[in-house]
Amino acid sequence: MATQLSTKFDPHLFLRGVGERRVALKFAKDAVIFSQGDAEDAVYYLEEGRAKLTVISANGKEAVVAILGAGDFFGEGCLSEQRVRIATATAMTESAVMRVDRFAFVRAVQSEPAFAQLFMDHLLRRSIRIESDLVDQLFNSSEKRLARLLLLLANFGQETNPEPIIAKISQETLAEMVGTTRSRVSFFMNKFRKLGYIDYNGRIEVHSSLLDFVLHEEPQIKR
């Protein structure tokens, strides 16, 4: 029986009941969940931990294209005509992941309105995030892009409360996502710490003052 949209829907419980074509997996820190070039045959749901998606170009250059947190879907390209993974997914912390076969996932979306709505919300958020990232790259300085990335990683603007960025994210990874050098990231991180925007000692703790910094200097886009 389909769950009513008005009730609190628990994707963890629902995905655990979709049948034989789902597998609960555990990954250690730095373990590869799937690799670029693998067959696209399943959708993944991150139940616990953090993960990153990276892409390697033909000349061997690697770029981080997304940082994932608990509650994120990934690998959903298999639902389209995409049959080969275009990115590598790697656990950044010890992580719990649910792997759901492509056909089982499609049936779940078709049979459960609440799950379909949850997944649609995910796709819309992903689309908005990609659009925002593009605007960020086109109109903002690397300093502002780093500030926005830290806010996103700390869940500012999400339904959950902001939290410290517990996963150890290297300055190299931050630089790849921002599109600048590690030395510039180091300079800005030290600046943010001196200004009281963040605490940075083994883990990153983001304060609301960093949000004020970003909001007071929105990019000016000509229409």
Secondary structure, 3 states (H helix, E strand, C coil): CCCCCCCCCCHHHHHCCCCCCEEEEEECCCCEEECCCCECCEEEEEEECCEEEEEECCCCCEEEEEEECCCCEECHHHHCCCCECCCEEEECCCEEEEEEEHHHHHHHHHHCHHHHHHHHHHHHHHHHHHHHHHHHHHHCCHHHHHHHHHHHHCCCCCCCCCCCECCCCCHHHHHHHHCCCHHHHHHHHHHHHHCCCEEECCCEEECHHHHHHHHCCCCCCCC
